[in-house]
Amino acid sequence: MAEGSRQDPVYSLHFSQAAAEASYLLRVTSEPLVAIRALSTIEVEAKKVLAEMVEEARKANHTWVQIAEALGVTRQAAQARFGAGDLGRADRGATRRRPPHSPDSR
C-alpha cells in the first residue's frame, strides 16, 4: 500500500505541514524547548481543526448534546465555545428565554 493512501483524511485535509513537522519533532526530540514549540504549533492547529469538525458535525445535523458528549463537556459549554455562528439553528434558539415584558413597553 502506498504511503499516501494510508494517511488519515482528517489529518491530511486539515493540518498544515508545520503541524506534521511538529508531530515528527515530538517523536524524535529530547529537548524541552523544541517540544514546547512543537506542542504550541500542534495546539493552534488542533483548536482550528476542532472548530471545523464541530461545524461539520452541526451541518450533519448532530445535536449540541452529541457534540458536548464527544468533547466531554456540557451542552451549554459546547454551545458557548463553538455556537457563535449557529444562532439560526432551532435547538439553540429553543434554549433562550424571552425577556419579560415591562409595563411600559405597550
N, C-alpha and C positions, 0 to 999 in steps of 0.2 A: 504494500500500500504506500502511495506517495506521501511524503511528509505533509504537504499542503492539504490533502484530503482528510487528514486526521485532526485538523485544527478545530477547536470549538468555535461554532459560528458566532456566538455572542462575543467571545473574546476577539476574534479576528475582525468583526464588523464594528466594534465599539471602542476597543482600546487602541491607543496610539503606539507607535514604535518606541517612544520613550518609556511607556509602561512595560512593554515587552523587555526592553533592556534593563529596566529597574528590577523586574522579576528575576531575570538572569543574575544580576548582581547580588541579589539576596541569597541566591543559592551558592555563590562562589566566594563571597567576601567574609572576612573575619574582622573587618574594620567597622567599628560602631558608627563613625560619621558617614561612611559610604552607605551603610544600611539605613541610617536615618534619612539620607537624601532619597534613597530608593523607595522607602516606605512613604515618604511625603509625596512623591510622584504617583505612586500607586493609589494613595488615599484620594488625591484630587481626581484621578481618573475613575476610581470606584464610585465616588459620590456622583459624578456626572452620569455614569452608566446606570447607577441605581435609579436616578431620577428618570432616565429614559425608559428603563424597564417598568417602572411604576406607571408611566404614561402609556406604554404599550398594554399593560395589564388593564388599565381603565378603558382603553379603546376596545379591548377584547371583552368588555363588559364584566370584568371581575369587580367584586364589591370592595368597599373600603375595609370591611371586616376580613375578607380573604387576604387582602394586601397586608393589613395590620398583622394578621396571624403569621404570614411569611416573614415579616420584619421583626416579629417578637415584641410588638408594641400595641397600644390600644388603638382602636379605630380613630379616636379623636386625635391622637398623636400623629398617626399616619396622614390624616387629612390636614392637620396643621402644617406638617412638614412638606407635603407634596401636593396639596389640593388647591393651590392658588389659581391655577389655570382651569379648574374644574367647577367653576361657580354655576354653570348652567345645568349640571347633572342633577337628576331627580333625587338621588339618595343624599346628596349633600344639602340640597335645599330643604329636604324634609327634616333635617336636624335643627333648623333655625326656628327661633320663636319670633313671632311678630311683636313689635313693641306695643305696650298698652296705649290705647287712645286716651289722649288727655281731654278734659272737658273743653279746653279752648280750641281744639282742632276741628270743630264743627263748622 
